[in-house]
Amino acid sequence: MGLLPKIRRRREPEKTVLYQVLQRHLETFIARAEADDRRSGLPRFVVAELRAFLDCGLLSKGFCRVHCTACGRDALVAFSCKRRGFCPSCGARRMADTAAWLIDRVLPEVAVRQWVLALPHRVRFLCAYNPELCGGVRRILVRALSSFYRRRARELGIAEPHTGL
């Protein structure tokens, strides 16, 4: 007796707390942010991300019909927003796809170390809007990591280390 195919359940973002809160309060939040004379309002890309999230995974915003030849069933698959910044579903899928692509096609079979630079929120905000500042922060990080690896290589008696920086 063979295994029955798993029946795919539709993701229902409209039933999540995050979706419901945004649906209820997003437009008021945007209007208040724009009306605040002390601030310049929300950046357009933030508003676009949040609004796209509200359309993600809803059949009413578009779908395709798929057919399983094994079991003969049809299913409707809602379109996703494919955004990077806010949507938990699309962000997780993109992260998993990118990790698989890196492992399968990019990274050679050598030891890899990943460094993550965490910045204070104010500096993150400044870097997000100022490419020159962001580049400067990156150069400082690369210089610090490169000198760390050169020093470590000298201690171990290894020739100049090869980094992907």
Buried (B, 14 or more C-beta within 10 A) or exposed (E): EEEEEEEEEEBEBEEBEEBEEBEEEBEEBBEEBEEEEEEEBBEEEBBBBBBBBBBBBBEEBEBEEEEEEEEEEEBEBBBBBEBEEBBEBBBEEBEEEEEEEEEEEEEEEEEEEEEEEEEEEEEEEBBEEEEEEBEEBEEEEEEEBEEEBBEEBEEEEEEEBEEEE
